[in-house]
Amino acid sequence: MDMNTYAFRTAAIAAGDDTQPLSVARSDAALLSALEAALHHTIERLTAVSGRVTEQVLTLGDAAGTGLIVTLQELDRLQQEFGALGGVLSHCVDSWCGSNTSNKDDHGDPIATVTLADLKCRLSNRLRSEVLMMSTQADAASEDIF
């Protein structure tokens, strides 16, 4: 999918108009699907490593310092954020590739599925910035043609 199509579609969604069709080329769909699978695999590995580290910290008992415990909590938070981002990507793959099995209550907004408030805010802010940047680039490109 070219950036102008993506910017137009994203701007339409941000404006509340999700009726514009979005066609995803077969290679783009394959890339999205592969990226989704790789991210989920990475999240599973992170979960396993995090579990092993937690077990090791628990065996230390009182010897585990507060710094180590805080770092472990940060690792857990990263795991949650990766999981939430994986959920957003899964939603996009489902809706863009035609296998729309996602929750209909979110009105097509993949960010609505994020339950971590600060991550949702960061992602929403980043999306708005990207939409503005892409629409500005699309406007500039169309003016350059004429």
C-alpha beads as a LAMMPS data file, in Angstrom:
LAMMPS data file: protein, C-alpha beads

146 atoms
145 bonds

1 atom types
1 bond types

-500.0 500.0 xlo xhi
-500.0 500.0 ylo yhi
-500.0 500.0 zlo zhi

Masses

1 110.0

Atoms # bond

1 1 1 0.000 0.000 0.000
2 1 1 1.475 3.368 -0.877
3 1 1 1.864 6.073 1.749
4 1 1 -0.703 8.398 0.141
5 1 1 -3.387 5.716 0.336
6 1 1 -2.423 4.935 3.916
7 1 1 -2.378 8.625 4.895
8 1 1 -5.756 9.235 3.244
9 1 1 -7.308 6.184 4.902
10 1 1 -5.791 6.988 8.296
11 1 1 -6.943 10.609 8.066
12 1 1 -10.448 9.420 7.152
13 1 1 -10.526 7.071 10.147
14 1 1 -9.244 9.821 12.449
15 1 1 -12.036 12.062 11.154
16 1 1 -14.588 9.355 11.877
17 1 1 -15.133 8.281 8.266
18 1 1 -14.273 4.614 7.993
19 1 1 -16.348 4.000 4.861
20 1 1 -13.456 4.498 2.437
21 1 1 -12.233 1.102 1.238
22 1 1 -8.650 0.137 1.923
23 1 1 -7.095 -2.312 -0.438
24 1 1 -4.061 -4.147 0.775
25 1 1 -1.821 -5.710 -1.832
26 1 1 -1.154 -9.413 -1.414
27 1 1 2.502 -8.757 -0.562
28 1 1 1.470 -6.166 2.058
29 1 1 -0.980 -8.638 3.571
30 1 1 1.731 -11.298 3.700
31 1 1 4.131 -8.832 5.329
32 1 1 1.533 -7.845 7.932
33 1 1 0.776 -11.466 8.678
34 1 1 4.467 -12.373 8.964
35 1 1 5.098 -9.361 11.203
36 1 1 2.176 -10.353 13.416
37 1 1 3.466 -13.931 13.745
38 1 1 7.017 -12.776 14.484
39 1 1 5.813 -10.308 17.109
40 1 1 3.687 -12.939 18.830
41 1 1 6.632 -15.361 18.831
42 1 1 8.853 -12.666 20.340
43 1 1 6.234 -11.952 23.007
44 1 1 6.090 -15.663 23.870
45 1 1 9.896 -15.746 24.229
46 1 1 9.830 -12.598 26.363
47 1 1 7.182 -14.189 28.571
48 1 1 9.283 -17.321 29.012
49 1 1 12.450 -15.367 29.831
50 1 1 10.539 -13.113 32.203
51 1 1 9.144 -16.189 33.966
52 1 1 12.612 -17.680 34.396
53 1 1 13.987 -14.410 35.761
54 1 1 11.062 -14.171 38.187
55 1 1 11.748 -17.703 39.432
56 1 1 15.421 -16.875 39.946
57 1 1 14.586 -13.681 41.845
58 1 1 12.106 -15.535 44.038
59 1 1 14.755 -18.114 44.957
60 1 1 17.016 -15.295 46.155
61 1 1 14.448 -14.327 48.779
62 1 1 15.608 -11.408 50.884
63 1 1 18.894 -11.265 48.971
64 1 1 17.037 -9.828 45.959
65 1 1 17.485 -6.080 46.111
66 1 1 14.727 -3.597 45.448
67 1 1 16.517 -2.476 42.297
68 1 1 16.290 -5.979 40.864
69 1 1 12.609 -6.234 41.764
70 1 1 11.843 -2.830 40.192
71 1 1 13.707 -3.891 37.044
72 1 1 11.672 -7.095 36.960
73 1 1 8.469 -5.038 37.227
74 1 1 9.658 -2.903 34.305
75 1 1 10.267 -6.080 32.300
76 1 1 6.730 -7.217 33.090
77 1 1 5.384 -3.847 31.964
78 1 1 7.273 -4.122 28.674
79 1 1 5.773 -7.565 28.195
80 1 1 2.293 -6.085 28.688
81 1 1 3.004 -3.293 26.211
82 1 1 4.340 -5.706 23.587
83 1 1 1.215 -7.813 24.068
84 1 1 -1.029 -4.780 23.607
85 1 1 0.857 -3.702 20.469
86 1 1 0.577 -7.267 19.177
87 1 1 -3.177 -7.022 19.732
88 1 1 -3.342 -3.801 17.707
89 1 1 -1.367 -5.418 14.903
90 1 1 -3.638 -8.488 14.989
91 1 1 -6.679 -6.236 14.734
92 1 1 -5.158 -4.470 11.722
93 1 1 -4.260 -7.738 10.020
94 1 1 -7.785 -9.042 10.578
95 1 1 -9.506 -5.925 9.261
96 1 1 -7.101 -5.072 6.427
97 1 1 -6.762 -8.615 5.141
98 1 1 -10.445 -9.417 5.154
99 1 1 -10.667 -11.890 8.027
100 1 1 -12.433 -9.385 10.257
101 1 1 -12.965 -11.457 13.389
102 1 1 -12.202 -8.608 15.754
103 1 1 -14.596 -7.169 18.291
104 1 1 -17.278 -5.096 16.611
105 1 1 -17.648 -2.849 19.692
106 1 1 -14.442 -0.970 18.862
107 1 1 -15.903 0.516 15.635
108 1 1 -12.816 -0.397 13.621
109 1 1 -10.394 1.477 15.869
110 1 1 -7.505 -0.851 16.696
111 1 1 -6.233 1.509 19.397
112 1 1 -9.532 1.060 21.257
113 1 1 -8.419 -2.472 22.138
114 1 1 -5.417 -1.202 24.153
115 1 1 -6.135 -1.362 27.883
116 1 1 -2.925 0.314 29.093
117 1 1 -3.878 4.003 29.395
118 1 1 -0.405 5.499 28.934
119 1 1 0.354 3.256 25.956
120 1 1 -3.013 4.103 24.389
121 1 1 -2.253 7.815 24.831
122 1 1 1.274 7.502 23.358
123 1 1 -0.010 5.468 20.426
124 1 1 -2.902 7.869 19.749
125 1 1 -0.569 10.863 19.866
126 1 1 1.885 9.147 17.531
127 1 1 -0.912 8.224 15.113
128 1 1 -2.149 11.835 15.025
129 1 1 1.399 13.030 14.341
130 1 1 1.867 10.461 11.565
131 1 1 -1.477 11.393 9.979
132 1 1 -0.534 15.075 9.982
133 1 1 2.907 14.359 8.573
134 1 1 1.578 12.022 5.869
135 1 1 -1.225 14.365 4.848
136 1 1 1.257 17.244 4.632
137 1 1 3.562 15.119 2.483
138 1 1 0.643 14.040 0.286
139 1 1 -0.459 17.670 -0.156
140 1 1 3.062 18.752 -1.016
141 1 1 3.472 15.885 -3.491
142 1 1 0.222 16.706 -5.298
143 1 1 1.214 20.393 -5.526
144 1 1 4.605 19.444 -6.970
145 1 1 2.899 17.555 -9.792
146 1 1 1.102 20.631 -11.045

Bonds

1 1 1 2
2 1 2 3
3 1 3 4
4 1 4 5
5 1 5 6
6 1 6 7
7 1 7 8
8 1 8 9
9 1 9 10
10 1 10 11
11 1 11 12
12 1 12 13
13 1 13 14
14 1 14 15
15 1 15 16
16 1 16 17
17 1 17 18
18 1 18 19
19 1 19 20
20 1 20 21
21 1 21 22
22 1 22 23
23 1 23 24
24 1 24 25
25 1 25 26
26 1 26 27
27 1 27 28
28 1 28 29
29 1 29 30
30 1 30 31
31 1 31 32
32 1 32 33
33 1 33 34
34 1 34 35
35 1 35 36
36 1 36 37
37 1 37 38
38 1 38 39
39 1 39 40
40 1 40 41
41 1 41 42
42 1 42 43
43 1 43 44
44 1 44 45
45 1 45 46
46 1 46 47
47 1 47 48
48 1 48 49
49 1 49 50
50 1 50 51
51 1 51 52
52 1 52 53
53 1 53 54
54 1 54 55
55 1 55 56
56 1 56 57
57 1 57 58
58 1 58 59
59 1 59 60
60 1 60 61
61 1 61 62
62 1 62 63
63 1 63 64
64 1 64 65
65 1 65 66
66 1 66 67
67 1 67 68
68 1 68 69
69 1 69 70
70 1 70 71
71 1 71 72
72 1 72 73
73 1 73 74
74 1 74 75
75 1 75 76
76 1 76 77
77 1 77 78
78 1 78 79
79 1 79 80
80 1 80 81
81 1 81 82
82 1 82 83
83 1 83 84
84 1 84 85
85 1 85 86
86 1 86 87
87 1 87 88
88 1 88 89
89 1 89 90
90 1 90 91
91 1 91 92
92 1 92 93
93 1 93 94
94 1 94 95
95 1 95 96
96 1 96 97
97 1 97 98
98 1 98 99
99 1 99 100
100 1 100 101
101 1 101 102
102 1 102 103
103 1 103 104
104 1 104 105
105 1 105 106
106 1 106 107
107 1 107 108
108 1 108 109
109 1 109 110
110 1 110 111
111 1 111 112
112 1 112 113
113 1 113 114
114 1 114 115
115 1 115 116
116 1 116 117
117 1 117 118
118 1 118 119
119 1 119 120
120 1 120 121
121 1 121 122
122 1 122 123
123 1 123 124
124 1 124 125
125 1 125 126
126 1 126 127
127 1 127 128
128 1 128 129
129 1 129 130
130 1 130 131
131 1 131 132
132 1 132 133
133 1 133 134
134 1 134 135
135 1 135 136
136 1 136 137
137 1 137 138
138 1 138 139
139 1 139 140
140 1 140 141
141 1 141 142
142 1 142 143
143 1 143 144
144 1 144 145
145 1 145 146
